[in-house]
Amino acid sequence: MFINFGYPTYLIYPYAVLKLLGLIALWNPNFKVLKEWAYAAFFFAFILAFFAHYMIGDGEHISALVAMVLLIISYIFNKKITKLDD
């Protein structure tokens, strides 16, 4: 997929590691500042994925849009939950 998008293949492993670290930051309640950065990073990644899929016309841009909506819903509920905990 990276070759179809025109991205260099050496980005695959660092990108995967960063995504896993972002998931760990989202799942751990102790990482409040890192959690904000992880949400921002995933949001930008989904925006870029949406436009990358849209530009090559493979029809997968809808899945990136769904992921973005789910991320926004997760962010809103996370804010409500942490507000209740404080």
PyMOL Python script that loads the backbone (N, CA, C, O; Angstrom):
from pymol import cmd

cmd.read_pdbstr("""\
ATOM      1  N   MET A   1       0.820  -1.195   0.000  1.00  0.00           N
ATOM      2  CA  MET A   1       0.000   0.000   0.000  1.00  0.00           C
ATOM      3  C   MET A   1       0.864   1.259   0.000  1.00  0.00           C
ATOM      4  O   MET A   1       0.535   2.236  -0.673  1.00  0.00           O
ATOM      5  N   PHE A   2       1.957   1.243   0.742  1.00  0.00           N
ATOM      6  CA  PHE A   2       2.807   2.442   0.793  1.00  0.00           C
ATOM      7  C   PHE A   2       3.361   2.773  -0.585  1.00  0.00           C
ATOM      8  O   PHE A   2       3.493   3.946  -0.935  1.00  0.00           O
ATOM      9  N   ILE A   3       3.685   1.752  -1.368  1.00  0.00           N
ATOM     10  CA  ILE A   3       4.210   1.985  -2.715  1.00  0.00           C
ATOM     11  C   ILE A   3       3.126   2.573  -3.603  1.00  0.00           C
ATOM     12  O   ILE A   3       3.403   3.458  -4.413  1.00  0.00           O
ATOM     13  N   ASN A   4       1.888   2.091  -3.463  1.00  0.00           N
ATOM     14  CA  ASN A   4       0.782   2.650  -4.250  1.00  0.00           C
ATOM     15  C   ASN A   4       0.548   4.123  -3.937  1.00  0.00           C
ATOM     16  O   ASN A   4       0.179   4.903  -4.815  1.00  0.00           O
ATOM     17  N   PHE A   5       0.764   4.496  -2.678  1.00  0.00           N
ATOM     18  CA  PHE A   5       0.575   5.889  -2.281  1.00  0.00           C
ATOM     19  C   PHE A   5       1.768   6.761  -2.653  1.00  0.00           C
ATOM     20  O   PHE A   5       1.673   7.988  -2.625  1.00  0.00           O
ATOM     21  N   GLY A   6       2.875   6.142  -2.996  1.00  0.00           N
ATOM     22  CA  GLY A   6       4.066   6.893  -3.332  1.00  0.00           C
ATOM     23  C   GLY A   6       4.942   7.210  -2.128  1.00  0.00           C
ATOM     24  O   GLY A   6       5.839   8.049  -2.217  1.00  0.00           O
ATOM     25  N   TYR A   7       4.686   6.542  -0.993  1.00  0.00           N
ATOM     26  CA  TYR A   7       5.484   6.762   0.206  1.00  0.00           C
ATOM     27  C   TYR A   7       6.667   5.798   0.213  1.00  0.00           C
ATOM     28  O   TYR A   7       6.565   4.695  -0.323  1.00  0.00           O
ATOM     29  N   PRO A   8       7.780   6.197   0.809  1.00  0.00           N
ATOM     30  CA  PRO A   8       8.918   5.275   0.911  1.00  0.00           C
ATOM     31  C   PRO A   8       8.614   4.152   1.898  1.00  0.00           C
ATOM     32  O   PRO A   8       7.956   4.366   2.916  1.00  0.00           O
ATOM     33  N   THR A   9       9.093   2.974   1.587  1.00  0.00           N
ATOM     34  CA  THR A   9       8.768   1.800   2.407  1.00  0.00           C
ATOM     35  C   THR A   9       9.499   1.795   3.744  1.00  0.00           C
ATOM     36  O   THR A   9       9.094   1.074   4.656  1.00  0.00           O
ATOM     37  N   TYR A  10      10.567   2.580   3.886  1.00  0.00           N
ATOM     38  CA  TYR A  10      11.275   2.587   5.164  1.00  0.00           C
ATOM     39  C   TYR A  10      10.465   3.271   6.269  1.00  0.00           C
ATOM     40  O   TYR A  10      10.869   3.240   7.432  1.00  0.00           O
ATOM     41  N   LEU A  11       9.351   3.875   5.933  1.00  0.00           N
ATOM     42  CA  LEU A  11       8.499   4.508   6.940  1.00  0.00           C
ATOM     43  C   LEU A  11       7.550   3.530   7.626  1.00  0.00           C
ATOM     44  O   LEU A  11       6.941   3.871   8.640  1.00  0.00           O
ATOM     45  N   ILE A  12       7.420   2.333   7.093  1.00  0.00           N
ATOM     46  CA  ILE A  12       6.427   1.383   7.604  1.00  0.00           C
ATOM     47  C   ILE A  12       6.678   1.020   9.061  1.00  0.00           C
ATOM     48  O   ILE A  12       5.761   1.112   9.877  1.00  0.00           O
ATOM     49  N   TYR A  13       7.890   0.612   9.408  1.00  0.00           N
ATOM     50  CA  TYR A  13       8.155   0.149  10.772  1.00  0.00           C
ATOM     51  C   TYR A  13       8.145   1.275  11.802  1.00  0.00           C
ATOM     52  O   TYR A  13       7.546   1.099  12.863  1.00  0.00           O
ATOM     53  N   PRO A  14       8.776   2.419  11.548  1.00  0.00           N
ATOM     54  CA  PRO A  14       8.649   3.507  12.543  1.00  0.00           C
ATOM     55  C   PRO A  14       7.204   3.963  12.730  1.00  0.00           C
ATOM     56  O   PRO A  14       6.786   4.273  13.846  1.00  0.00           O
ATOM     57  N   TYR A  15       6.442   4.003  11.639  1.00  0.00           N
ATOM     58  CA  TYR A  15       5.040   4.405  11.725  1.00  0.00           C
ATOM     59  C   TYR A  15       4.239   3.403  12.553  1.00  0.00           C
ATOM     60  O   TYR A  15       3.387   3.803  13.346  1.00  0.00           O
ATOM     61  N   ALA A  16       4.497   2.125  12.382  1.00  0.00           N
ATOM     62  CA  ALA A  16       3.800   1.095  13.160  1.00  0.00           C
ATOM     63  C   ALA A  16       4.162   1.193  14.639  1.00  0.00           C
ATOM     64  O   ALA A  16       3.293   1.046  15.498  1.00  0.00           O
ATOM     65  N   VAL A  17       5.431   1.439  14.943  1.00  0.00           N
ATOM     66  CA  VAL A  17       5.856   1.569  16.341  1.00  0.00           C
ATOM     67  C   VAL A  17       5.191   2.791  16.977  1.00  0.00           C
ATOM     68  O   VAL A  17       4.720   2.722  18.113  1.00  0.00           O
ATOM     69  N   LEU A  18       5.153   3.896  16.253  1.00  0.00           N
ATOM     70  CA  LEU A  18       4.509   5.102  16.792  1.00  0.00           C
ATOM     71  C   LEU A  18       3.014   4.901  17.009  1.00  0.00           C
ATOM     72  O   LEU A  18       2.453   5.423  17.972  1.00  0.00           O
ATOM     73  N   LYS A  19       2.373   4.157  16.134  1.00  0.00           N
ATOM     74  CA  LYS A  19       0.949   3.870  16.330  1.00  0.00           C
ATOM     75  C   LYS A  19       0.728   3.018  17.580  1.00  0.00           C
ATOM     76  O   LYS A  19      -0.219   3.253  18.331  1.00  0.00           O
ATOM     77  N   LEU A  20       1.588   2.037  17.803  1.00  0.00           N
ATOM     78  CA  LEU A  20       1.467   1.207  19.003  1.00  0.00           C
ATOM     79  C   LEU A  20       1.711   2.032  20.265  1.00  0.00           C
ATOM     80  O   LEU A  20       1.000   1.867  21.256  1.00  0.00           O
ATOM     81  N   LEU A  21       2.703   2.914  20.240  1.00  0.00           N
ATOM     82  CA  LEU A  21       2.953   3.783  21.389  1.00  0.00           C
ATOM     83  C   LEU A  21       1.771   4.724  21.627  1.00  0.00           C
ATOM     84  O   LEU A  21       1.432   5.031  22.770  1.00  0.00           O
ATOM     85  N   GLY A  22       1.154   5.173  20.550  1.00  0.00           N
ATOM     86  CA  GLY A  22      -0.032   6.018  20.680  1.00  0.00           C
ATOM     87  C   GLY A  22      -1.184   5.268  21.322  1.00  0.00           C
ATOM     88  O   GLY A  22      -1.901   5.825  22.154  1.00  0.00           O
ATOM     89  N   LEU A  23      -1.368   4.016  20.946  1.00  0.00           N
ATOM     90  CA  LEU A  23      -2.421   3.198  21.569  1.00  0.00           C
ATOM     91  C   LEU A  23      -2.161   2.985  23.056  1.00  0.00           C
ATOM     92  O   LEU A  23      -3.086   3.028  23.867  1.00  0.00           O
ATOM     93  N   ILE A  24      -0.903   2.757  23.408  1.00  0.00           N
ATOM     94  CA  ILE A  24      -0.559   2.594  24.820  1.00  0.00           C
ATOM     95  C   ILE A  24      -0.862   3.880  25.578  1.00  0.00           C
ATOM     96  O   ILE A  24      -1.377   3.833  26.696  1.00  0.00           O
ATOM     97  N   ALA A  25      -0.549   5.022  24.984  1.00  0.00           N
ATOM     98  CA  ALA A  25      -0.841   6.306  25.630  1.00  0.00           C
ATOM     99  C   ALA A  25      -2.342   6.517  25.784  1.00  0.00           C
ATOM    100  O   ALA A  25      -2.787   7.074  26.788  1.00  0.00           O
ATOM    101  N   LEU A  26      -3.124   6.082  24.808  1.00  0.00           N
ATOM    102  CA  LEU A  26      -4.583   6.246  24.903  1.00  0.00           C
ATOM    103  C   LEU A  26      -5.185   5.325  25.955  1.00  0.00           C
ATOM    104  O   LEU A  26      -6.143   5.699  26.632  1.00  0.00           O
ATOM    105  N   TRP A  27      -4.638   4.144  26.095  1.00  0.00           N
ATOM    106  CA  TRP A  27      -5.207   3.172  27.026  1.00  0.00           C
ATOM    107  C   TRP A  27      -4.786   3.400  28.473  1.00  0.00           C
ATOM    108  O   TRP A  27      -5.480   2.968  29.394  1.00  0.00           O
ATOM    109  N   ASN A  28      -3.653   4.077  28.682  1.00  0.00           N
ATOM    110  CA  ASN A  28      -3.154   4.272  30.035  1.00  0.00           C
ATOM    111  C   ASN A  28      -3.719   5.565  30.610  1.00  0.00           C
ATOM    112  O   ASN A  28      -3.497   6.634  30.042  1.00  0.00           O
ATOM    113  N   PRO A  29      -4.442   5.494  31.721  1.00  0.00           N
ATOM    114  CA  PRO A  29      -5.049   6.711  32.284  1.00  0.00           C
ATOM    115  C   PRO A  29      -4.040   7.666  32.919  1.00  0.00           C
ATOM    116  O   PRO A  29      -4.377   8.818  33.194  1.00  0.00           O
ATOM    117  N   ASN A  30      -2.817   7.213  33.155  1.00  0.00           N
ATOM    118  CA  ASN A  30      -1.817   8.061  33.805  1.00  0.00           C
ATOM    119  C   ASN A  30      -1.127   9.023  32.836  1.00  0.00           C
ATOM    120  O   ASN A  30      -0.483   9.976  33.275  1.00  0.00           O
ATOM    121  N   PHE A  31      -1.246   8.795  31.553  1.00  0.00           N
ATOM    122  CA  PHE A  31      -0.556   9.611  30.555  1.00  0.00           C
ATOM    123  C   PHE A  31      -1.486  10.691  30.005  1.00  0.00           C
ATOM    124  O   PHE A  31      -1.872  10.630  28.838  1.00  0.00           O
ATOM    125  N   LYS A  32      -1.848  11.670  30.818  1.00  0.00           N
ATOM    126  CA  LYS A  32      -2.827  12.672  30.386  1.00  0.00           C
ATOM    127  C   LYS A  32      -2.305  13.559  29.262  1.00  0.00           C
ATOM    128  O   LYS A  32      -3.016  13.794  28.285  1.00  0.00           O
ATOM    129  N   VAL A  33      -1.084  14.053  29.382  1.00  0.00           N
ATOM    130  CA  VAL A  33      -0.525  14.931  28.346  1.00  0.00           C
ATOM    131  C   VAL A  33      -0.207  14.131  27.087  1.00  0.00           C
ATOM    132  O   VAL A  33      -0.493  14.572  25.974  1.00  0.00           O
ATOM    133  N   LEU A  34       0.379  12.963  27.267  1.00  0.00           N
ATOM    134  CA  LEU A  34       0.676  12.114  26.106  1.00  0.00           C
ATOM    135  C   LEU A  34      -0.602  11.678  25.394  1.00  0.00           C
ATOM    136  O   LEU A  34      -0.612  11.497  24.176  1.00  0.00           O
ATOM    137  N   LYS A  35      -1.668  11.514  26.156  1.00  0.00           N
ATOM    138  CA  LYS A  35      -2.938  11.111  25.566  1.00  0.00           C
ATOM    139  C   LYS A  35      -3.455  12.188  24.615  1.00  0.00           C
ATOM    140  O   LYS A  35      -3.978  11.870  23.546  1.00  0.00           O
ATOM    141  N   GLU A  36      -3.314  13.460  24.992  1.00  0.00           N
ATOM    142  CA  GLU A  36      -3.731  14.556  24.109  1.00  0.00           C
ATOM    143  C   GLU A  36      -2.919  14.549  22.821  1.00  0.00           C
ATOM    144  O   GLU A  36      -3.463  14.731  21.732  1.00  0.00           O
ATOM    145  N   TRP A  37      -1.618  14.337  22.953  1.00  0.00           N
ATOM    146  CA  TRP A  37      -0.754  14.281  21.769  1.00  0.00           C
ATOM    147  C   TRP A  37      -1.086  13.075  20.894  1.00  0.00           C
ATOM    148  O   TRP A  37      -1.042  13.162  19.667  1.00  0.00           O
ATOM    149  N   ALA A  38      -1.417  11.956  21.525  1.00  0.00           N
ATOM    150  CA  ALA A  38      -1.763  10.756  20.761  1.00  0.00           C
ATOM    151  C   ALA A  38      -3.067  10.964  19.991  1.00  0.00           C
ATOM    152  O   ALA A  38      -3.177  10.556  18.835  1.00  0.00           O
ATOM    153  N   TYR A  39      -4.050  11.593  20.627  1.00  0.00           N
ATOM    154  CA  TYR A  39      -5.291  11.895  19.922  1.00  0.00           C
ATOM    155  C   TYR A  39      -5.019  12.814  18.724  1.00  0.00           C
ATOM    156  O   TYR A  39      -5.560  12.603  17.638  1.00  0.00           O
ATOM    157  N   ALA A  40      -4.191  13.818  18.929  1.00  0.00           N
ATOM    158  CA  ALA A  40      -3.867  14.737  17.833  1.00  0.00           C
ATOM    159  C   ALA A  40      -3.138  14.010  16.703  1.00  0.00           C
ATOM    160  O   ALA A  40      -3.426  14.231  15.527  1.00  0.00           O
ATOM    161  N   ALA A  41      -2.207  13.153  17.063  1.00  0.00           N
ATOM    162  CA  ALA A  41      -1.450  12.420  16.045  1.00  0.00           C
ATOM    163  C   ALA A  41      -2.350  11.481  15.244  1.00  0.00           C
ATOM    164  O   ALA A  41      -2.243  11.402  14.020  1.00  0.00           O
ATOM    165  N   PHE A  42      -3.239  10.771  15.944  1.00  0.00           N
ATOM    166  CA  PHE A  42      -4.164   9.885  15.235  1.00  0.00           C
ATOM    167  C   PHE A  42      -5.124  10.675  14.358  1.00  0.00           C
ATOM    168  O   PHE A  42      -5.469  10.235  13.262  1.00  0.00           O
ATOM    169  N   PHE A  43      -5.557  11.840  14.832  1.00  0.00           N
ATOM    170  CA  PHE A  43      -6.450  12.666  14.030  1.00  0.00           C
ATOM    171  C   PHE A  43      -5.777  13.085  12.728  1.00  0.00           C
ATOM    172  O   PHE A  43      -6.369  12.974  11.654  1.00  0.00           O
ATOM    173  N   PHE A  44      -4.542  13.564  12.824  1.00  0.00           N
ATOM    174  CA  PHE A  44      -3.831  13.964  11.608  1.00  0.00           C
ATOM    175  C   PHE A  44      -3.518  12.763  10.713  1.00  0.00           C
ATOM    176  O   PHE A  44      -3.548  12.875   9.488  1.00  0.00           O
ATOM    177  N   ALA A  45      -3.219  11.624  11.323  1.00  0.00           N
ATOM    178  CA  ALA A  45      -2.957  10.420  10.528  1.00  0.00           C
ATOM    179  C   ALA A  45      -4.200   9.999   9.752  1.00  0.00           C
ATOM    180  O   ALA A  45      -4.101   9.580   8.598  1.00  0.00           O
ATOM    181  N   PHE A  46      -5.380  10.109  10.387  1.00  0.00           N
ATOM    182  CA  PHE A  46      -6.617   9.738   9.701  1.00  0.00           C
ATOM    183  C   PHE A  46      -6.982  10.741   8.612  1.00  0.00           C
ATOM    184  O   PHE A  46      -7.510  10.359   7.567  1.00  0.00           O
ATOM    185  N   ILE A  47      -6.704  12.013   8.850  1.00  0.00           N
ATOM    186  CA  ILE A  47      -6.942  13.012   7.801  1.00  0.00           C
ATOM    187  C   ILE A  47      -6.042  12.730   6.595  1.00  0.00           C
ATOM    188  O   ILE A  47      -6.496  12.738   5.451  1.00  0.00           O
ATOM    189  N   LEU A  48      -4.770  12.485   6.870  1.00  0.00           N
ATOM    190  CA  LEU A  48      -3.841  12.190   5.774  1.00  0.00           C
ATOM    191  C   LEU A  48      -4.212  10.891   5.065  1.00  0.00           C
ATOM    192  O   LEU A  48      -4.090  10.790   3.844  1.00  0.00           O
ATOM    193  N   ALA A  49      -4.666   9.893   5.831  1.00  0.00           N
ATOM    194  CA  ALA A  49      -5.089   8.633   5.216  1.00  0.00           C
ATOM    195  C   ALA A  49      -6.312   8.853   4.330  1.00  0.00           C
ATOM    196  O   ALA A  49      -6.406   8.289   3.240  1.00  0.00           O
ATOM    197  N   PHE A  50      -7.247   9.675   4.803  1.00  0.00           N
ATOM    198  CA  PHE A  50      -8.432   9.965   4.006  1.00  0.00           C
ATOM    199  C   PHE A  50      -8.032  10.556   2.652  1.00  0.00           C
ATOM    200  O   PHE A  50      -8.473  10.080   1.606  1.00  0.00           O
ATOM    201  N   PHE A  51      -7.206  11.582   2.679  1.00  0.00           N
ATOM    202  CA  PHE A  51      -6.826  12.232   1.422  1.00  0.00           C
ATOM    203  C   PHE A  51      -5.938  11.348   0.553  1.00  0.00           C
ATOM    204  O   PHE A  51      -6.025  11.410  -0.674  1.00  0.00           O
ATOM    205  N   ALA A  52      -5.091  10.533   1.161  1.00  0.00           N
ATOM    206  CA  ALA A  52      -4.261   9.622   0.374  1.00  0.00           C
ATOM    207  C   ALA A  52      -5.124   8.609  -0.363  1.00  0.00           C
ATOM    208  O   ALA A  52      -4.910   8.353  -1.549  1.00  0.00           O
ATOM    209  N   HIS A  53      -6.094   8.033   0.331  1.00  0.00           N
ATOM    210  CA  HIS A  53      -6.991   7.070  -0.317  1.00  0.00           C
ATOM    211  C   HIS A  53      -7.882   7.753  -1.350  1.00  0.00           C
ATOM    212  O   HIS A  53      -8.159   7.193  -2.411  1.00  0.00           O
ATOM    213  N   TYR A  54      -8.319   8.939  -1.038  1.00  0.00           N
ATOM    214  CA  TYR A  54      -9.182   9.670  -1.978  1.00  0.00           C
ATOM    215  C   TYR A  54      -8.417  10.014  -3.260  1.00  0.00           C
ATOM    216  O   TYR A  54      -8.963   9.915  -4.359  1.00  0.00           O
ATOM    217  N   MET A  55      -7.164  10.414  -3.113  1.00  0.00           N
ATOM    218  CA  MET A  55      -6.380  10.837  -4.278  1.00  0.00           C
ATOM    219  C   MET A  55      -6.051   9.674  -5.213  1.00  0.00           C
ATOM    220  O   MET A  55      -6.002   9.858  -6.430  1.00  0.00           O
ATOM    221  N   ILE A  56      -5.824   8.476  -4.661  1.00  0.00           N
ATOM    222  CA  ILE A  56      -5.538   7.357  -5.567  1.00  0.00           C
ATOM    223  C   ILE A  56      -6.816   6.660  -6.014  1.00  0.00           C
ATOM    224  O   ILE A  56      -6.787   5.835  -6.928  1.00  0.00           O
ATOM    225  N   GLY A  57      -7.939   6.987  -5.375  1.00  0.00           N
ATOM    226  CA  GLY A  57      -9.225   6.478  -5.835  1.00  0.00           C
ATOM    227  C   GLY A  57      -9.467   5.005  -5.613  1.00  0.00           C
ATOM    228  O   GLY A  57     -10.111   4.351  -6.433  1.00  0.00           O
ATOM    229  N   ASP A  58      -8.951   4.461  -4.496  1.00  0.00           N
ATOM    230  CA  ASP A  58      -9.163   3.038  -4.247  1.00  0.00           C
ATOM    231  C   ASP A  58     -10.443   2.748  -3.462  1.00  0.00           C
ATOM    232  O   ASP A  58     -10.754   1.585  -3.209  1.00  0.00           O
ATOM    233  N   GLY A  59     -11.184   3.778  -3.074  1.00  0.00           N
ATOM    234  CA  GLY A  59     -12.452   3.587  -2.390  1.00  0.00           C
ATOM    235  C   GLY A  59     -12.345   3.347  -0.903  1.00  0.00           C
ATOM    236  O   GLY A  59     -13.363   3.135  -0.243  1.00  0.00           O
ATOM    237  N   GLU A  60     -11.152   3.372  -0.360  1.00  0.00           N
ATOM    238  CA  GLU A  60     -10.960   3.118   1.067  1.00  0.00           C
ATOM    239  C   GLU A  60     -10.991   4.390   1.902  1.00  0.00           C
ATOM    240  O   GLU A  60     -10.737   4.341   3.105  1.00  0.00           O
ATOM    241  N   HIS A  61     -11.295   5.513   1.293  1.00  0.00           N
ATOM    242  CA  HIS A  61     -11.320   6.759   2.053  1.00  0.00           C
ATOM    243  C   HIS A  61     -12.450   6.789   3.067  1.00  0.00           C
ATOM    244  O   HIS A  61     -12.372   7.516   4.057  1.00  0.00           O
ATOM    245  N   ILE A  62     -13.490   6.016   2.835  1.00  0.00           N
ATOM    246  CA  ILE A  62     -14.607   5.965   3.778  1.00  0.00           C
ATOM    247  C   ILE A  62     -14.167   5.336   5.102  1.00  0.00           C
ATOM    248  O   ILE A  62     -14.609   5.769   6.166  1.00  0.00           O
ATOM    249  N   SER A  63     -13.312   4.331   5.049  1.00  0.00           N
ATOM    250  CA  SER A  63     -12.848   3.711   6.295  1.00  0.00           C
ATOM    251  C   SER A  63     -12.011   4.689   7.116  1.00  0.00           C
ATOM    252  O   SER A  63     -12.082   4.677   8.345  1.00  0.00           O
ATOM    253  N   ALA A  64     -11.225   5.530   6.458  1.00  0.00           N
ATOM    254  CA  ALA A  64     -10.465   6.553   7.187  1.00  0.00           C
ATOM    255  C   ALA A  64     -11.410   7.574   7.803  1.00  0.00           C
ATOM    256  O   ALA A  64     -11.164   8.062   8.906  1.00  0.00           O
ATOM    257  N   LEU A  65     -12.476   7.897   7.109  1.00  0.00           N
ATOM    258  CA  LEU A  65     -13.460   8.837   7.639  1.00  0.00           C
ATOM    259  C   LEU A  65     -14.188   8.238   8.842  1.00  0.00           C
ATOM    260  O   LEU A  65     -14.431   8.936   9.827  1.00  0.00           O
ATOM    261  N   VAL A  66     -14.532   6.969   8.772  1.00  0.00           N
ATOM    262  CA  VAL A  66     -15.176   6.287   9.899  1.00  0.00           C
ATOM    263  C   VAL A  66     -14.225   6.248  11.102  1.00  0.00           C
ATOM    264  O   VAL A  66     -14.641   6.477  12.237  1.00  0.00           O
ATOM    265  N   ALA A  67     -12.950   5.956  10.841  1.00  0.00           N
ATOM    266  CA  ALA A  67     -11.963   5.937  11.926  1.00  0.00           C
ATOM    267  C   ALA A  67     -11.841   7.310  12.573  1.00  0.00           C
ATOM    268  O   ALA A  67     -11.694   7.409  13.791  1.00  0.00           O
ATOM    269  N   MET A  68     -11.901   8.368  11.773  1.00  0.00           N
ATOM    270  CA  MET A  68     -11.815   9.719  12.306  1.00  0.00           C
ATOM    271  C   MET A  68     -13.031  10.041  13.178  1.00  0.00           C
ATOM    272  O   MET A  68     -12.888  10.642  14.242  1.00  0.00           O
ATOM    273  N   VAL A  69     -14.207   9.649  12.739  1.00  0.00           N
ATOM    274  CA  VAL A  69     -15.420   9.885  13.525  1.00  0.00           C
ATOM    275  C   VAL A  69     -15.359   9.103  14.840  1.00  0.00           C
ATOM    276  O   VAL A  69     -15.710   9.634  15.893  1.00  0.00           O
ATOM    277  N   LEU A  70     -14.919   7.857  14.784  1.00  0.00           N
ATOM    278  CA  LEU A  70     -14.791   7.066  16.009  1.00  0.00           C
ATOM    279  C   LEU A  70     -13.753   7.657  16.954  1.00  0.00           C
ATOM    280  O   LEU A  70     -13.930   7.622  18.171  1.00  0.00           O
ATOM    281  N   LEU A  71     -12.680   8.195  16.405  1.00  0.00           N
ATOM    282  CA  LEU A  71     -11.661   8.836  17.230  1.00  0.00           C
ATOM    283  C   LEU A  71     -12.238  10.076  17.924  1.00  0.00           C
ATOM    284  O   LEU A  71     -11.966  10.301  19.103  1.00  0.00           O
ATOM    285  N   ILE A  72     -13.012  10.862  17.224  1.00  0.00           N
ATOM    286  CA  ILE A  72     -13.626  12.057  17.813  1.00  0.00           C
ATOM    287  C   ILE A  72     -14.603  11.658  18.912  1.00  0.00           C
ATOM    288  O   ILE A  72     -14.643  12.296  19.964  1.00  0.00           O
ATOM    289  N   ILE A  73     -15.384  10.621  18.683  1.00  0.00           N
ATOM    290  CA  ILE A  73     -16.314  10.138  19.709  1.00  0.00           C
ATOM    291  C   ILE A  73     -15.543   9.651  20.929  1.00  0.00           C
ATOM    292  O   ILE A  73     -15.930   9.932  22.063  1.00  0.00           O
ATOM    293  N   SER A  74     -14.457   8.923  20.700  1.00  0.00           N
ATOM    294  CA  SER A  74     -13.622   8.446  21.799  1.00  0.00           C
ATOM    295  C   SER A  74     -13.039   9.618  22.583  1.00  0.00           C
ATOM    296  O   SER A  74     -12.985   9.574  23.812  1.00  0.00           O
ATOM    297  N   TYR A  75     -12.609  10.654  21.892  1.00  0.00           N
ATOM    298  CA  TYR A  75     -12.044  11.830  22.551  1.00  0.00           C
ATOM    299  C   TYR A  75     -13.095  12.523  23.421  1.00  0.00           C
ATOM    300  O   TYR A  75     -12.808  12.915  24.551  1.00  0.00           O
ATOM    301  N   ILE A  76     -14.294  12.670  22.899  1.00  0.00           N
ATOM    302  CA  ILE A  76     -15.366  13.332  23.650  1.00  0.00           C
ATOM    303  C   ILE A  76     -15.709  12.535  24.910  1.00  0.00           C
ATOM    304  O   ILE A  76     -15.833  13.109  25.991  1.00  0.00           O
ATOM    305  N   PHE A  77     -15.860  11.226  24.775  1.00  0.00           N
ATOM    306  CA  PHE A  77     -16.181  10.410  25.941  1.00  0.00           C
ATOM    307  C   PHE A  77     -15.028  10.359  26.926  1.00  0.00           C
ATOM    308  O   PHE A  77     -15.253  10.308  28.136  1.00  0.00           O
ATOM    309  N   ASN A  78     -13.798  10.372  26.432  1.00  0.00           N
ATOM    310  CA  ASN A  78     -12.645  10.401  27.328  1.00  0.00           C
ATOM    311  C   ASN A  78     -12.635  11.682  28.148  1.00  0.00           C
ATOM    312  O   ASN A  78     -12.339  11.653  29.343  1.00  0.00           O
ATOM    313  N   LYS A  79     -12.956  12.810  27.513  1.00  0.00           N
ATOM    314  CA  LYS A  79     -13.024  14.080  28.239  1.00  0.00           C
ATOM    315  C   LYS A  79     -14.118  14.050  29.312  1.00  0.00           C
ATOM    316  O   LYS A  79     -13.923  14.554  30.418  1.00  0.00           O
ATOM    317  N   LYS A  80     -15.264  13.457  28.979  1.00  0.00           N
ATOM    318  CA  LYS A  80     -16.354  13.373  29.952  1.00  0.00           C
ATOM    319  C   LYS A  80     -15.978  12.464  31.125  1.00  0.00           C
ATOM    320  O   LYS A  80     -16.291  12.770  32.276  1.00  0.00           O
ATOM    321  N   ILE A  81     -15.320  11.367  30.838  1.00  0.00           N
ATOM    322  CA  ILE A  81     -14.926  10.430  31.896  1.00  0.00           C
ATOM    323  C   ILE A  81     -13.870  11.054  32.793  1.00  0.00           C
ATOM    324  O   ILE A  81     -13.962  10.950  34.017  1.00  0.00           O
ATOM    325  N   THR A  82     -12.876  11.698  32.211  1.00  0.00           N
ATOM    326  CA  THR A  82     -11.831  12.307  33.037  1.00  0.00           C
ATOM    327  C   THR A  82     -12.353  13.492  33.828  1.00  0.00           C
ATOM    328  O   THR A  82     -11.843  13.790  34.907  1.00  0.00           O
ATOM    329  N   LYS A  83     -13.359  14.167  33.305  1.00  0.00           N
ATOM    330  CA  LYS A  83     -13.977  15.269  34.040  1.00  0.00           C
ATOM    331  C   LYS A  83     -14.710  14.739  35.272  1.00  0.00           C
ATOM    332  O   LYS A  83     -14.717  15.390  36.317  1.00  0.00           O
ATOM    333  N   LEU A  84     -15.326  13.565  35.154  1.00  0.00           N
ATOM    334  CA  LEU A  84     -16.015  12.963  36.287  1.00  0.00           C
ATOM    335  C   LEU A  84     -15.033  12.473  37.347  1.00  0.00           C
ATOM    336  O   LEU A  84     -15.342  12.494  38.538  1.00  0.00           O
ATOM    337  N   ASP A  85     -13.845  12.031  36.914  1.00  0.00           N
ATOM    338  CA  ASP A  85     -12.847  11.526  37.837  1.00  0.00           C
ATOM    339  C   ASP A  85     -12.200  12.636  38.653  1.00  0.00           C
ATOM    340  O   ASP A  85     -11.730  12.393  39.765  1.00  0.00           O
ATOM    341  N   ASP A  86     -12.170  13.851  38.113  1.00  0.00           N
ATOM    342  CA  ASP A  86     -11.514  14.961  38.822  1.00  0.00           C
ATOM    343  C   ASP A  86     -12.330  15.522  39.905  1.00  0.00           C
ATOM    344  O   ASP A  86     -11.901  16.457  40.581  1.00  0.00           O
TER     345      ASP A  86
END
""", "prot")
cmd.dss("prot")
cmd.show_as("cartoon", "prot")
cmd.util.cbc("prot")
cmd.orient("prot")
